[in-house]
C-alpha cells in the first residue's frame, strides 16, 4: 500500500510517499524508492511489485 505523510525538512513542508511493503513506486513510468514532493503538488504514485534492493553487507 502507498503511504503518504506530511513532513518538514529545513522548515519546508513536503509530502513523503513510499510503499509500506518495501516495493518501488512509479509515476509517469519512472521508478522511485520513495518520493518527497512540496506540499501543494498533487503527484500520484503507483505501487509496483518490484522490491527495493537492500544493500549487501560485507
C-alpha positions in Angstrom: 0.0 0.0 0.0 1.2 3.5 -0.8 1.7 5.7 2.3 1.7 9.5 2.1 2.6 11.6 5.1 3.5 15.2 5.6 7.0 16.1 6.9 9.1 19.2 7.5 12.7 19.4 6.3 14.7 22.6 7.0 11.5 24.5 7.7 9.8 23.5 4.4 6.7 21.2 4.2 6.8 18.1 2.0 4.7 15.1 1.2 6.7 11.8 1.7 5.4 8.9 -0.4 6.5 5.3 -0.1 5.4 1.7 -0.1 4.7 0.0 3.2 5.7 -3.3 1.6 9.2 -2.1 0.6 8.3 -2.0 -3.1 9.3 0.6 -5.6 6.7 3.2 -6.6 6.3 4.8 -10.0 5.0 8.0 -11.6 4.9 8.5 -15.4 6.8 5.2 -15.9 9.8 6.4 -13.7 10.6 4.2 -10.7 11.4 5.6 -7.2 12.2 4.0 -3.8 10.4 6.9 -2.2 9.4 10.5 -3.1 9.4 13.9 -1.5 7.2 16.5 -3.1 6.4 20.0 -2.0 3.0 20.3 -0.3 0.5 21.5 -2.9 1.8 19.3 -5.7 -0.8 16.6 -6.3 1.5 14.0 -7.8 0.1 10.4 -7.8 2.3 7.3 -7.5 1.5 3.7 -8.2 3.0 0.8 -6.2 4.9 -1.8 -8.2 5.7 -5.4 -7.5 9.5 -4.6 -7.7 11.2 -4.8 -4.3 13.6 -2.1 -3.3 17.1 -3.7 -3.3 18.8 -3.7 0.0 22.5 -3.2 0.3 24.5 -6.3 0.9 26.7 -6.1 4.0 30.3 -7.3 3.6 
